[in-house]
């Protein structure tokens, strides 16, 4: 078993990415690299193994930026475009490993992905090279690389989605409510990464106030707000957050010892090239 979990924020932005196409607001025009946000995704590294959560629209760019050499499994939260449309970029990792990649998700999510990308999963012959993927429907906790991953049922408006917990870290993107039964699965966290779209209320996402309330209820030692819109200015707004709650940014890295001691920060700040 690896001694550490390494967590990389591949993307911290909402579905548009930041800058938003055609927008001239102060955040979209900001020179602060933390305000340049690709679509939301995270990678959990367990020794030599990399587990990706969602294949964001910007997967290729994220993998090049972070020098990702292998993807050994993908966990899907739901099937919205910004979380799945990078699926074709898994081909390059198949070419390197010569192995199929298992993809995990709720049965309905995988069914939807199969429908959206039928050229990948169809039994009929197709031209060109397609990703080699193995469907793994998730109902309960499952083990990968000697560690247990626990699916966390969430609500994204009326849509049922999944977050995931691995040891001391939980990743909850695209959510507007957490059932009480799921709150019980989120106790004793060292690191919580949670949806915090903007300041104004939203029908399908936590706003920053709601995400902050959830983080304080759970008592996580450290919380990162992700899936951020261009309403959120990193330099201006992070300092207004309560102690222990921060804004995530692309390229952020955190190492958590698996003895669940305090996390060690190993952040490298990069300017994402959009």
N, C-alpha and C positions, 0 to 999 in steps of 0.2 A: 504494500500500500504506500502511495506517495506521502511524504511528510507535510506537504503544503498544497493548498489550492491557490492557483494564480487566476485572478479574474481580470479580464480585459474588457473595457467598455468599447466595443467596436463602433457603435452608433448610439447617440443620445438624443436624436431629433425626432420630431413628429413626422407624419406621413409626407409632408411637402419637402422635408429637408430644410436646412437653414444655411445659406440664404434661400429665401423663397424666390422662385423665378419671377422676375419683373418687379420685385419689391424694393423700395428705397428707404425703408424704415431704419432707425439707428442700429438695431441689432443686425439686420441683414447687411448693412454697410460697415459693421464694426471691424476694427483691426485686431480685436481680441480673438485668438485662435479658438478659444473655448466656446465662442458663439458660432463657430462653423460646425454644423451638426449633420452628420449623415443619418440615414434611417436606422431605427432602433434595433440593436442586437447586442449580445454579449457572448464572450467565449470563456469557458471554464477549462483550465488546463490542469490535468492530473498527471504529474510527471511528464512523460513524452506524449500523452494522449490529450487531444483537444476536443471538447464537446461544445458545439455551437448551439445557441438558442436563437432560432429563426434564421432564415436566409433572406436578409433584407435586400431591398432593391439595389443597395450599394455594396453588396458583398464583395465583388471583385475589387473595388477601390479599397475597401476596408482591409481585405486580405493582403493586398500589396503594401498598404501603408504600415501594417503591423508585421509584415514578413511572416505570414502564416504559411507553414509548409505542409501541414496535414490537418484534415478534419476527420475524426474517427466516429462521430455520431452527431446527429442533429435532433434537437428537441423543438417541436413546434408548439407555440402558444395558441395560435388560431390561424385562420386562412386569409386574413385581409392582405391586400396587395403589397403593402409596404413591409410585410413580414414574411412573404413567401416568394416574391418575384425575382429574387436572386438565385433561385433553385438551380438554374441551368449552369451557374458558375461552379457548382460542385463537380462538374466534369473534370476540371483540372486536377482536383484532389484524387479522383478515381485514376487518372492517368499516372499519377505519382505512386499511388499505393498498389495499383492493380487489384483493388478489392472494392466490393460494394460497400456503401455507407448505410448503416441502419438509420432510419428516421422514425422518431417517436412522436406521438400526439394522440389526442382524443380520436376515437373512431370517426366521428363526423368531420373532424378537421382533415384527417387523412383521406377520407372519401372526397371531400371538396378539392383537395390538392390533386388527387387522381383525375378529377373531372377537368380542372383548370389546365393540367399539364398531361393530357392523355397521351401525347406523343412519347412521354417518358415511360408510362406504365402500361400502355396498350400491348397486348400480345401480338398484334399484327406487326409485320416487319416495317421499319421506317428507314428512311435514308438519313445519313449523317450520324454523328456520335451523340448519344444522349447520356445523361447521368445514370450511373448504376446504383440504384437505391433499393433498400429492403424495408418494407412497411412493417412497423412495430406498434400496433395499437396499444394505448396506455389506459389501464384501468386502476392499477394500484402501483405502489412503489416498485422500482426495478433497480437492478445493479448494473453499473458500468465501471469497468476498470477498478474493481474492488471497493467502490463507493456506492452508496444508495442514493437514488434520486426519487424524491417524493412529489407527485403532481399535486398542485394546490388549486382546487376549483375556485373560480372567480366569475364575476359578472362584468361584462363590457357592454353597458346598457342592458338590453335584453338577451344578449348573446352570451352563452356559457363558454368560457375560455379557461386556459390553464396557466398558472404560474408554476415554478419549480423550486424546490429546496434541495440543496446538497450540503450536508453537514451544517456548518455555521452560516451559510449564505442562502438567501432567498431572492428570486427574481420575479417581480410581479409587474409586468407591463400591460398596457391597454386594459385598465379595469376601473370600474366606478363603484363597486361594492365588493366586500369580502364577507362571505357567509360566516356565521359564528363557528361552524365546524372547521372551517379553514383557518380561522384565527387561532384555533387550538394547535394547528400544525406549524405555527409560526412563532412559537415561544423560544426564548433563549437564543436569539440570533446575534451573531457578531456583526453581520452586514445585511442590510435590507436595501434592495434596489427596487424602487417603486415608481409607478406612473405619477407624474405631477405636471400635467400639460401646460397650465397657464394659471393666471390669478382668477379670472372670471370662471363661474361655474360652467360645466360642460355636461351634456346628457350622457356621454359614454366614457368619460375619463375623469379620474380624480383631478381636481385643481390643487394648487400648491397647499392651500389651507387644509383641505381634506387629507391629502397625503401626509402632511405634517401631523395631523391628529392621529392618523392610523399608526404612524411611526412611534409616536409618544405612547399610544395605548400598548403597542407591542414591546416597547422598551428596548428596541434594538440598540446595540452599542453605537452603531454608525449607520446612517441612512443616506443613500444617494437618490436624488430625484432625477428621473429620466423621461424620455419621450417629450422633450421640451419644445415648445413653440417659439416663434420669434417675438412673443410678448415678454420673454424672459431674457434679461441681460445678465450674463454671468457675473461680471465685475460689480454691477450695481446691486443685484438682488441677493447674491449668496450671503453677503454680510448681514442681511436682514433676517436670515433664517435662525431658528433656535440652535443652541449648541448641539453638536452631534448630527446635524442635518445639513447636507450639502447638495449642490447641483452637480450632476455627472457631466463629464465632457469626453469627447472622442479621444481615444488613446489612453485614457486613465487606466492605471493598473494597480491592483491591490493584491497582496499576498496574505493568505490566512493560514497559520499553522493548524494542522488537523488535530492538535491537542486542545484546540479552541481557546488558546490564549489570545491576547490582544493582537489585532491585525497589524502587519508591518506594511507601511506605505512604500510603494516602489513606483511612483508616478513619473511618467515621461510625457511632457507636454509637447504636442506636435501641432503644426498647422495643417489641417486637412485641406487637400487640394481638390476643390470641386470643379 
